[in-house]
C-alpha cells in the first residue's frame, strides 16, 4: 500500500484493519506459518458444563416422550417428581458429567435453598427450548444461581447476591448495545452529554458514543505505560465534574490487562460522593484472570451497572453468554424518577402497553423491554438454552471453588495458560514484563517504538515513528511474516502500540511471534542504515 491507502485504512476500526491484514498474512512472502494473534477468542473450552448440557438435552427428550411419543414428535415436560427421574436416568459411577449434575442439584437445595423439582424442571425445559423465557428477563432459579456465582467472582467483600437483579444477554456485546440504547430512550444520556471512558479500552466502546444515535462528548481518563497501565486517582478525579453523566470502563482493562487497583477503587468511591448521580457501566469480563478480583460494582453498587460475560473464561464466545446486573436500589432508577415532567409523560406512554404501572418500571426491566422494541417484550430475554448454559458454567465454579470462590482449579489452569504465553512472547522480544497480581496476562500492548529504541537507539526510533504511517509495521508484519496483530490506536493507545492476544494460539507460537516482530524490526533497521550511508 502507498501512504494514501494506509491513511484511508487508519480511519477504520482496529478490528476492521485486522481483517484487512488476514489475506496478506495467509499468503505471506516468507511462506511462514499464519499466526493471527489479533483476536481475543480463546482456543480452549471448559468441557464439564458442555457435557452436562448434552445429558440434560437427552434427558429432556426422554421426559417429553412420556406425554407424547409419536415417531420423532415428543410432548411436554411434567415437573412433579422430575428430580427423582433425572437421578434415575443419570449414571454417576461411570460419567463425570452425570455426577456433576447430581452434585449441582444437591448444591442448589442445600446451599441455595432452592426446590429440587423446580430447578430440574427449569433446566430440562430450558435445554429443550420448548418455551419463551418466563419470566422474560431471567429464569427464576437461573437468576439466583448466577448471582451466587457473581458473588464469588465479582462481589468481593460485599454481600450483594440478594440485592442484585440480572438480565442475561447475548454476550457482553449485546449488554453494551442494550445499555446505550435504553440510556438514550430513557433520557439518561442525551446528545451532547459528557461521558468518561477509561482508555485504552475495547475499541467499540470508543465508537458507539460517536454514532449519530448518541453523539456524546467523550472525556478521556487515560492510563499510561510509564505507570504500568494503572489508572491514577487524579484521572478519576475528573469525574467530580457533575456535567459528566456516565463512566464507561473495562475492568480489568482491554487491551492493557490491568485490574483497577485499590487506589483507583478508593478514588471512585470518593467521586460518587461528590457526583452522586454518576452512572457507571463496568465491563468485568476478565475479572477471573486476576486473583482476588474486586469489582467496581462491589465498591459502588448503587452507581454501577455490572456487565459480565462467560465467553473468555469458559471458551464459549459462540454461545453468546453475558449478563447485566443492577442493584435493586440504583442511580439509574433514581435519575429516571427525577426527569422533567414532560419526559416522564413520554416514558409513561412508551411502556404503558407492557406494564400496568410504567412509572414504577425498573430500569433493568426497561432494558429488557427495549431490547425487543417494546412491542415484542413478551418474547424478550436470552434464549433458555443459553440461560441454562450460564447456570451450568456457574455451578462448575461453585462446586469446585474454595476460600469463598478465590480458588478454582479450572480458573488456575486458565490463568497459568495465558501467563505462559505472555512470558514466551515477552522473552522473545526482550520486552518488559508485568508479573503483578493485577495483570490478567490475557493481552499485551507492545510499544514497537520502545523496542526499536532499546534495540537500535533513539535515532532509529524517531525514523520509524516519523517516516511511516502507524499501520505500516502491522501491514509489513502480515505481508512478509504472516503475523496479524491489532493496532493499539483504535483502543485509544498511542501510535506504535500493538495489541497481542495471549488467548487464541498454541503456547509455543508466542515465542515465534516475538521472533517475527524482532526480525521485521531488524529489516526496518537495515533499510534505515542504507539510507544513512548514502
C-alpha positions as CSV (number, residue, x, y, z in Angstrom):
1,X,0.0,0.0,0.0
2,X,1.1,3.6,-0.6
3,X,0.8,6.3,2.1
4,X,-2.6,7.5,0.9
5,X,-4.0,4.0,1.1
6,X,-2.6,3.5,4.6
7,X,-4.1,6.8,5.7
8,X,-7.5,5.6,4.5
9,X,-7.0,2.3,6.3
10,X,-6.3,4.0,9.6
11,X,-9.8,5.5,9.5
12,X,-11.3,2.0,10.1
13,X,-11.7,0.4,13.5
14,X,-8.9,-1.7,14.9
15,X,-10.7,-5.0,14.1
16,X,-11.6,-3.9,10.6
17,X,-8.0,-3.1,9.9
18,X,-7.1,-6.5,11.3
19,X,-9.5,-8.2,8.9
20,X,-7.8,-6.4,6.0
21,X,-4.5,-8.0,7.0
22,X,-5.7,-11.6,7.2
23,X,-5.4,-12.2,3.5
24,X,-2.0,-10.6,3.4
25,X,-0.8,-12.8,6.2
26,X,-2.2,-16.1,4.8
27,X,-0.1,-15.5,1.6
28,X,2.9,-14.0,3.3
29,X,6.1,-13.5,1.3
30,X,8.2,-15.8,3.5
31,X,5.7,-18.7,3.5
32,X,5.7,-18.6,7.3
33,X,3.0,-20.2,9.3
34,X,0.0,-18.0,9.6
35,X,-0.3,-16.6,13.1
36,X,-3.4,-14.5,14.0
37,X,-2.9,-13.1,17.5
38,X,-5.4,-10.3,16.8
39,X,-8.4,-12.0,18.3
40,X,-9.4,-12.3,21.9
41,X,-11.2,-15.6,21.2
42,X,-9.7,-18.3,23.5
43,X,-8.5,-21.6,22.0
44,X,-9.7,-23.6,25.0
45,X,-13.1,-24.8,26.2
46,X,-14.5,-25.9,29.5
47,X,-15.8,-29.4,29.0
48,X,-17.8,-30.4,32.1
49,X,-20.7,-27.9,31.6
50,X,-21.0,-28.7,27.9
51,X,-21.2,-32.5,28.5
52,X,-23.7,-31.9,31.3
53,X,-25.8,-29.8,29.0
54,X,-25.9,-32.6,26.4
55,X,-27.0,-35.1,29.1
56,X,-29.8,-32.7,30.1
57,X,-30.9,-32.5,26.5
58,X,-31.0,-36.3,26.2
59,X,-33.0,-36.5,29.5
60,X,-35.3,-33.7,28.3
61,X,-36.2,-35.6,25.1
62,X,-37.0,-38.8,27.1
63,X,-39.1,-36.8,29.5
64,X,-41.0,-35.2,26.6
65,X,-41.8,-38.7,25.2
66,X,-43.7,-39.5,28.4
67,X,-46.5,-37.2,27.4
68,X,-46.5,-37.5,23.6
69,X,-44.5,-40.1,21.7
70,X,-45.3,-40.1,18.0
71,X,-42.3,-41.0,15.9
72,X,-40.0,-38.1,16.0
73,X,-42.5,-35.9,17.8
74,X,-42.5,-35.8,21.6
75,X,-44.6,-33.8,24.0
76,X,-44.2,-31.5,27.1
77,X,-42.4,-32.0,30.4
78,X,-44.1,-32.6,33.7
79,X,-42.5,-31.2,36.8
80,X,-43.8,-33.4,39.6
81,X,-41.1,-35.9,40.6
82,X,-38.7,-34.8,37.9
83,X,-35.7,-34.6,40.2
84,X,-36.1,-38.3,41.1
85,X,-36.5,-39.3,37.4
86,X,-33.3,-37.3,36.5
87,X,-31.3,-39.1,39.2
88,X,-32.6,-42.5,38.0
89,X,-31.6,-41.6,34.4
90,X,-28.0,-40.5,35.3
91,X,-25.0,-42.8,35.7
92,X,-22.7,-41.0,38.2
93,X,-20.4,-44.0,38.7
94,X,-19.4,-44.0,35.0
95,X,-19.9,-40.5,33.8
96,X,-18.3,-37.5,35.4
97,X,-20.9,-35.1,33.9
98,X,-23.7,-37.1,35.5
99,X,-22.1,-36.9,38.9
100,X,-21.7,-33.2,38.4
101,X,-25.4,-32.8,37.7
102,X,-26.4,-34.7,40.8
103,X,-24.0,-32.7,42.9
104,X,-25.3,-29.5,41.3
105,X,-28.9,-30.2,42.1
106,X,-28.0,-31.1,45.7
107,X,-25.9,-27.9,46.0
108,X,-28.9,-25.8,44.8
109,X,-31.0,-27.4,47.5
110,X,-28.5,-27.5,50.4
111,X,-26.6,-24.3,49.8
112,X,-29.0,-22.0,47.9
113,X,-32.3,-23.3,49.4
114,X,-33.9,-24.0,46.0
115,X,-36.6,-26.6,45.4
116,X,-35.1,-29.6,43.5
117,X,-38.1,-30.2,41.2
118,X,-38.2,-26.5,40.3
119,X,-34.5,-26.4,39.5
120,X,-34.5,-29.6,37.4
121,X,-37.7,-28.6,35.6
122,X,-36.3,-25.2,34.7
123,X,-33.1,-26.8,33.4
124,X,-34.9,-29.5,31.4
125,X,-37.5,-27.2,29.9
126,X,-34.7,-24.7,29.3
127,X,-32.4,-27.1,27.3
128,X,-35.1,-28.5,25.1
129,X,-36.2,-24.9,24.5
130,X,-39.9,-25.5,24.2
131,X,-41.0,-22.2,25.6
132,X,-40.2,-18.5,25.7
133,X,-38.1,-17.4,28.7
134,X,-40.5,-17.0,31.5
135,X,-40.0,-14.6,33.3
136,X,-38.8,-12.7,30.2
137,X,-35.8,-11.0,31.9
138,X,-34.3,-14.1,33.6
139,X,-35.5,-17.5,34.6
140,X,-36.2,-17.6,38.4
141,X,-33.6,-20.1,39.6
142,X,-31.1,-19.1,37.0
143,X,-31.1,-15.6,38.4
144,X,-30.4,-16.9,41.9
145,X,-27.6,-19.3,40.8
146,X,-25.8,-16.7,38.6
147,X,-26.0,-14.2,41.4
148,X,-24.2,-16.5,43.8
149,X,-21.6,-17.2,41.1
150,X,-21.0,-13.5,40.7
151,X,-21.0,-13.1,44.5
152,X,-17.8,-15.3,44.5
153,X,-16.2,-13.8,41.4
154,X,-17.2,-10.1,41.4
155,X,-19.0,-9.0,44.5
156,X,-15.8,-9.4,46.6
157,X,-16.3,-8.3,50.2
158,X,-19.9,-7.2,49.6
159,X,-23.0,-9.4,50.1
160,X,-24.9,-8.4,47.0
161,X,-26.4,-11.7,45.6
162,X,-29.8,-11.0,47.1
163,X,-29.8,-7.3,46.2
164,X,-28.9,-7.7,42.5
165,X,-31.3,-8.2,39.6
166,X,-30.0,-9.8,36.4
167,X,-30.7,-9.6,32.7
168,X,-28.9,-12.3,30.7
169,X,-27.9,-11.1,27.3
170,X,-26.2,-12.3,24.1
171,X,-22.7,-11.7,25.5
172,X,-21.3,-8.5,26.8
173,X,-21.6,-7.0,23.3
174,X,-25.4,-7.1,23.4
175,X,-25.3,-5.9,27.0
176,X,-23.4,-2.7,26.0
177,X,-25.6,-2.1,23.0
178,X,-28.8,-2.5,25.1
179,X,-27.4,-0.2,27.8
180,X,-26.6,2.7,25.4
181,X,-30.0,2.2,23.7
182,X,-32.0,2.3,26.9
183,X,-30.0,5.1,28.4
184,X,-30.9,7.2,25.4
185,X,-34.5,6.1,25.3
186,X,-35.0,6.9,29.0
187,X,-33.4,10.4,28.6
188,X,-30.5,9.4,30.9
189,X,-28.0,10.2,28.2
190,X,-28.8,12.9,25.7
191,X,-26.9,14.2,22.7
192,X,-24.1,16.4,23.8
193,X,-23.9,14.9,27.3
194,X,-20.4,14.1,28.6
195,X,-19.4,10.6,29.3
196,X,-16.0,9.5,30.6
197,X,-14.1,6.5,29.2
198,X,-11.0,4.8,30.6
199,X,-8.5,4.5,27.8
200,X,-7.0,2.5,26.3
201,X,-10.3,0.5,26.0
202,X,-12.0,-2.1,23.8
203,X,-12.4,-0.2,20.6
204,X,-16.2,-0.4,20.1
205,X,-16.7,1.5,23.3
206,X,-15.0,4.4,21.7
207,X,-17.0,4.1,18.6
208,X,-20.6,3.7,19.9
209,X,-20.8,7.1,21.7
210,X,-19.7,8.9,18.5
211,X,-22.6,7.4,16.4
212,X,-25.4,9.7,15.2
213,X,-27.7,7.8,17.5
214,X,-26.0,9.2,20.6
215,X,-23.5,12.0,19.7
216,X,-22.0,12.0,23.2
217,X,-19.0,14.1,24.2
218,X,-16.1,11.8,25.4
219,X,-13.9,12.7,28.4
220,X,-10.7,10.6,28.4
221,X,-9.5,9.0,31.7
222,X,-6.1,7.8,30.4
223,X,-3.6,5.3,31.8
224,X,0.0,5.1,30.7
225,X,2.7,2.5,30.2
226,X,5.1,4.5,32.4
227,X,2.6,3.9,35.3
228,X,2.4,0.2,34.4
229,X,-1.0,1.0,32.9
230,X,-2.5,1.7,36.4
231,X,-5.1,4.5,36.2
232,X,-4.1,7.2,38.6
233,X,-6.6,8.7,41.1
234,X,-6.0,12.2,39.6
235,X,-7.5,10.9,36.3
236,X,-10.6,9.5,38.2
237,X,-11.0,12.9,40.0
238,X,-12.1,14.3,36.6
239,X,-15.4,12.6,37.4
240,X,-16.1,15.1,40.2
241,X,-17.5,17.3,37.4
242,X,-21.3,16.9,37.7
243,X,-21.6,17.6,34.0
244,X,-20.1,14.1,33.3
245,X,-23.2,11.9,33.3
246,X,-21.6,8.4,32.9
247,X,-18.4,6.5,33.1
248,X,-17.7,3.5,30.8
249,X,-14.9,1.2,32.0
250,X,-13.5,-2.2,31.2
251,X,-12.1,-3.7,34.4
252,X,-9.7,-5.5,34.1
253,X,-8.8,-3.5,31.1
254,X,-8.6,-4.4,27.4
255,X,-6.0,-4.1,25.9
256,X,-3.8,-3.2,28.8
257,X,-4.9,-6.1,31.0
258,X,-4.9,-4.3,34.3
259,X,-7.3,-4.5,37.2
260,X,-8.4,-1.3,38.9
261,X,-6.2,-1.3,42.0
262,X,-7.2,-0.2,45.5
263,X,-6.2,3.4,44.9
264,X,-8.4,3.6,41.8
265,X,-11.4,2.0,43.6
266,X,-11.0,4.3,46.5
267,X,-10.9,7.3,44.2
268,X,-14.2,6.1,42.5
269,X,-15.8,5.7,46.0
270,X,-14.9,9.4,46.7
271,X,-16.1,10.6,43.3
272,X,-19.6,9.3,43.7
273,X,-19.9,11.2,46.9
274,X,-19.3,14.4,45.0
275,X,-21.1,13.4,41.9
276,X,-23.8,11.1,43.3
277,X,-25.9,10.8,40.1
278,X,-22.9,9.4,38.1
279,X,-23.9,6.3,36.2
280,X,-21.1,3.7,35.8
281,X,-21.1,0.9,33.3
282,X,-18.4,-1.6,34.2
283,X,-17.5,-4.4,31.8
284,X,-15.8,-7.0,34.0
285,X,-15.3,-9.9,31.5
286,X,-11.7,-10.5,32.5
287,X,-12.1,-10.4,36.3
288,X,-11.4,-14.1,36.8
289,X,-8.0,-13.8,35.3
290,X,-6.6,-11.9,38.3
291,X,-6.5,-13.3,41.9
292,X,-8.9,-11.8,44.4
293,X,-10.6,-9.6,41.8
294,X,-12.6,-6.7,43.4
295,X,-15.1,-5.2,41.0
296,X,-16.3,-1.7,40.8
297,X,-19.8,-2.9,41.3
298,X,-18.8,-4.3,44.7
299,X,-17.5,-0.9,45.8
300,X,-20.2,1.4,44.5
301,X,-23.2,-0.9,43.7
302,X,-25.7,1.9,43.8
303,X,-24.0,3.7,40.9
304,X,-22.8,0.7,38.8
305,X,-24.3,-1.4,36.1
306,X,-22.3,-4.7,36.0
307,X,-21.6,-6.3,32.7
308,X,-20.2,-9.8,32.8
309,X,-19.6,-12.5,30.1
310,X,-18.7,-16.2,30.4
311,X,-17.0,-16.2,26.9
312,X,-13.4,-15.7,27.7
313,X,-13.0,-17.8,30.8
314,X,-15.0,-20.8,29.6
315,X,-14.1,-20.6,25.9
316,X,-17.7,-20.1,24.8
317,X,-17.7,-17.0,22.6
318,X,-20.1,-18.7,20.1
319,X,-22.7,-19.3,22.8
320,X,-23.0,-15.5,23.4
321,X,-23.4,-15.7,27.2
322,X,-23.5,-12.4,29.0
323,X,-25.4,-10.8,31.8
324,X,-26.3,-7.3,33.1
325,X,-26.5,-6.8,36.9
326,X,-28.2,-3.9,38.6
327,X,-28.7,-3.3,42.3
328,X,-32.4,-3.1,43.4
329,X,-31.6,0.4,44.6
330,X,-29.7,2.2,41.9
331,X,-28.9,5.5,40.4
332,X,-30.5,4.7,37.1
333,X,-33.9,4.4,38.6
334,X,-33.3,7.4,40.7
335,X,-32.3,9.5,37.7
336,X,-35.4,8.4,35.8
337,X,-37.6,9.4,38.7
338,X,-36.1,12.9,38.7
339,X,-36.6,13.6,35.0
340,X,-38.7,16.6,33.9
341,X,-42.4,16.1,33.8
342,X,-42.7,16.1,30.0
343,X,-40.1,13.4,29.7
344,X,-41.7,11.3,32.4
345,X,-45.0,11.5,30.5
346,X,-43.3,10.4,27.3
347,X,-41.8,7.3,29.1
348,X,-45.2,6.6,30.7
349,X,-46.7,6.3,27.2
350,X,-43.7,4.3,25.9
351,X,-44.0,1.5,28.4
352,X,-47.8,1.7,29.1
353,X,-48.6,-1.1,26.7
354,X,-46.4,-3.7,28.5
355,X,-46.9,-2.9,32.2
356,X,-49.8,-1.6,34.3
357,X,-47.7,1.0,36.2
358,X,-45.0,2.1,33.8
359,X,-43.8,4.9,36.2
360,X,-42.6,2.2,38.6
361,X,-41.0,0.0,35.9
362,X,-37.3,-0.7,37.0
363,X,-34.6,0.3,34.6
364,X,-33.4,-3.3,34.3
365,X,-36.9,-4.3,33.0
366,X,-36.8,-1.3,30.6
367,X,-33.6,-2.7,29.3
368,X,-35.3,-6.0,28.6
369,X,-38.3,-4.4,27.0
370,X,-36.2,-2.0,24.9
371,X,-34.2,-5.0,23.6
372,X,-37.3,-6.1,21.7
373,X,-38.6,-2.6,20.8
374,X,-41.3,-2.8,23.5
375,X,-43.8,-4.3,21.2
376,X,-42.1,-7.7,21.4
377,X,-41.5,-7.6,25.1
378,X,-43.4,-10.8,25.6
379,X,-40.7,-12.6,23.6
380,X,-37.8,-10.9,25.2
381,X,-35.0,-12.4,27.2
382,X,-32.0,-14.6,26.4
383,X,-32.9,-18.0,24.9
384,X,-33.5,-20.6,27.6
385,X,-30.7,-23.0,26.4
386,X,-28.2,-20.1,26.7
387,X,-29.5,-19.3,30.2
388,X,-29.1,-22.9,31.3
389,X,-25.6,-22.9,29.9
390,X,-24.8,-19.9,32.1
391,X,-26.1,-21.8,35.2
392,X,-24.0,-24.9,34.4
393,X,-20.8,-22.9,34.0
394,X,-21.7,-21.0,37.2
395,X,-22.2,-24.2,39.1
396,X,-19.0,-25.7,37.8
397,X,-17.2,-22.9,39.6
398,X,-19.3,-23.0,42.7
399,X,-18.9,-26.8,43.2
400,X,-15.1,-26.7,42.9
401,X,-14.1,-23.4,44.4
402,X,-12.8,-22.9,47.9
403,X,-11.9,-20.0,50.2
404,X,-15.1,-18.1,49.2
405,X,-14.6,-18.7,45.5
406,X,-11.0,-17.5,45.2
407,X,-9.6,-20.9,44.4
408,X,-10.9,-22.8,41.5
409,X,-8.7,-25.4,39.7
410,X,-10.1,-24.6,36.3
411,X,-9.5,-20.9,36.7
412,X,-6.0,-21.7,37.9
413,X,-5.3,-23.6,34.7
414,X,-6.7,-20.7,32.6
415,X,-4.5,-18.2,34.4
416,X,-1.4,-20.3,34.1
417,X,-2.0,-20.8,30.3
418,X,-2.2,-17.2,29.4
419,X,0.7,-16.3,31.7
420,X,2.9,-18.9,30.0
421,X,2.1,-17.4,26.6
422,X,2.7,-13.9,27.9
423,X,6.1,-14.9,29.2
424,X,7.1,-16.6,25.9
425,X,6.1,-13.5,23.9
426,X,7.9,-11.0,26.1
427,X,11.1,-13.1,26.5
428,X,11.4,-13.5,22.7
429,X,11.3,-9.7,22.3
430,X,13.2,-8.9,25.5
431,X,10.3,-6.7,26.3
432,X,9.5,-5.6,29.9
433,X,7.2,-7.9,31.8
434,X,4.5,-7.2,34.4
435,X,4.1,-10.0,36.8
436,X,1.9,-8.2,39.4
437,X,-1.4,-9.8,40.6
438,X,-3.4,-7.0,38.9
439,X,-2.3,-8.2,35.4
440,X,-4.6,-10.7,33.6
441,X,-1.9,-11.6,31.0
442,X,-4.7,-12.0,28.6
443,X,-3.4,-9.3,26.3
444,X,-0.2,-7.5,25.8
445,X,0.2,-4.0,24.5
446,X,3.6,-3.9,22.8
447,X,5.3,-0.5,22.1
448,X,7.2,-1.1,18.9
449,X,8.9,2.3,19.1
450,X,10.1,1.5,22.6
451,X,11.5,-1.9,21.4
452,X,13.2,-0.1,18.5
453,X,14.9,2.4,20.7
454,X,16.0,-0.3,23.2
455,X,17.5,-2.4,20.4
456,X,18.9,0.2,18.0
457,X,18.8,3.6,19.6
458,X,16.7,6.7,19.7
459,X,17.5,8.0,16.1
460,X,16.2,4.7,14.7
461,X,13.0,5.1,16.9
462,X,12.5,8.6,15.5
463,X,12.9,7.3,12.0
464,X,10.4,4.6,12.5
465,X,7.9,6.9,14.1
466,X,8.3,9.8,11.7
467,X,8.8,8.2,8.3
468,X,6.0,5.6,8.3
469,X,2.2,5.6,8.9
470,X,1.2,3.9,12.2
471,X,-0.2,0.8,10.4
472,X,2.9,0.3,8.2
473,X,4.6,-2.0,10.6
474,X,1.4,-4.1,11.1
475,X,0.9,-4.4,7.3
476,X,4.5,-5.4,6.8
477,X,4.3,-7.9,9.6
478,X,1.3,-9.5,8.0
479,X,2.6,-9.3,4.4
480,X,6.1,-10.5,5.0
481,X,6.0,-12.6,8.1
482,X,2.4,-13.9,8.3
483,X,1.6,-12.4,11.7
484,X,-1.6,-10.5,12.4
485,X,-1.7,-8.2,15.4
486,X,-4.1,-5.3,16.2
487,X,-3.4,-1.6,16.1
488,X,-3.5,-0.1,19.6
489,X,-4.5,3.3,18.3
490,X,-8.0,2.0,17.8
491,X,-8.2,1.3,21.5
492,X,-7.1,4.8,22.4
493,X,-3.4,3.9,22.8
494,X,-0.7,5.9,21.2
495,X,0.8,5.2,17.7
496,X,3.3,2.3,17.7
497,X,1.5,0.2,20.3
498,X,0.3,-3.2,19.1
499,X,-2.2,-5.5,20.9
500,X,-1.3,-9.2,21.1
501,X,-3.9,-11.7,22.4
502,X,-2.4,-14.5,24.5
503,X,-5.7,-16.4,24.2
504,X,-6.1,-17.8,20.7
505,X,-2.9,-19.5,19.6
506,X,-0.8,-22.6,20.8
507,X,1.6,-21.6,23.5
508,X,4.8,-22.2,21.5
509,X,3.6,-19.8,18.8
510,X,4.0,-16.8,21.1
511,X,7.8,-17.1,21.1
512,X,7.6,-17.3,17.3
513,X,5.5,-14.1,17.1
514,X,8.1,-12.3,19.2
515,X,10.8,-13.6,16.9
516,X,9.0,-12.4,13.8
517,X,8.4,-9.0,15.3
518,X,12.1,-8.6,16.0
519,X,13.1,-9.9,12.6
520,X,10.9,-7.3,10.9
521,X,12.3,-4.6,13.2
522,X,15.8,-5.7,12.1
523,X,14.8,-5.3,8.4
524,X,13.5,-1.8,9.0
525,X,16.8,-1.0,10.7
526,X,18.8,-2.4,7.8
527,X,16.8,-0.1,5.5
528,X,17.5,2.8,7.8
529,X,21.3,2.2,7.8
530,X,21.3,2.0,4.0
531,X,19.7,5.5,3.9
532,X,22.1,6.8,6.5
533,X,25.1,5.6,4.4
534,X,24.1,7.1,1.2
